[in-house]
């Protein structure tokens, strides 16, 4: 039990005195960067899914589906 208490004490000491926490401005700017990057990646995946027709729907099979229909 003493090892658990020592571990928790060292953890608190490290989190309070040794960790460098970001400022509020840094946190906000990093959050904006992550949100923008997530939206861009989601849009890229959406466009790829639409163009290549991987949605599984029968209405649009994408560019590859269109090409396959031409050469059938």
GIJONOR-V581783 format. One record per residue. N is the residue number from 1. RES is the residue in three letters. PHI is phi in whole degrees, -180 to 180 (NA if undefined). Layout:
BEGIN
n & res & phi
N & RES & PHI
N & RES & PHI
END
This chain:
BEGIN
n & res & phi
1 & UNK & NA
2 & UNK & -69
3 & UNK & -68
4 & UNK & -66
5 & UNK & -62
6 & UNK & -64
7 & UNK & -61
8 & UNK & -64
9 & UNK & -64
10 & UNK & -65
11 & UNK & -64
12 & UNK & -63
13 & UNK & -60
14 & UNK & -66
15 & UNK & -68
16 & UNK & -87
17 & UNK & -106
18 & UNK & -107
19 & UNK & -82
20 & UNK & -96
21 & UNK & -88
22 & UNK & -71
23 & UNK & -76
24 & UNK & -63
25 & UNK & -65
26 & UNK & -62
27 & UNK & -63
28 & UNK & -64
29 & UNK & -68
30 & UNK & -67
31 & UNK & -64
32 & UNK & -63
33 & UNK & -61
34 & UNK & -66
35 & UNK & -66
36 & UNK & -63
37 & UNK & -63
38 & UNK & -64
39 & UNK & -66
40 & UNK & -63
41 & UNK & -64
42 & UNK & -63
43 & UNK & -66
44 & UNK & -62
45 & UNK & -65
46 & UNK & -61
47 & UNK & -64
48 & UNK & -62
49 & UNK & -64
50 & UNK & -70
51 & UNK & -68
52 & UNK & -89
53 & UNK & 67
54 & UNK & -90
55 & UNK & -71
56 & UNK & 87
57 & UNK & -77
58 & UNK & -89
59 & UNK & -78
60 & UNK & -138
61 & UNK & -105
62 & UNK & 78
63 & UNK & -64
64 & UNK & -66
65 & UNK & -62
66 & UNK & -64
67 & UNK & -64
68 & UNK & -62
69 & UNK & -67
70 & UNK & -66
71 & UNK & -93
72 & UNK & -73
END
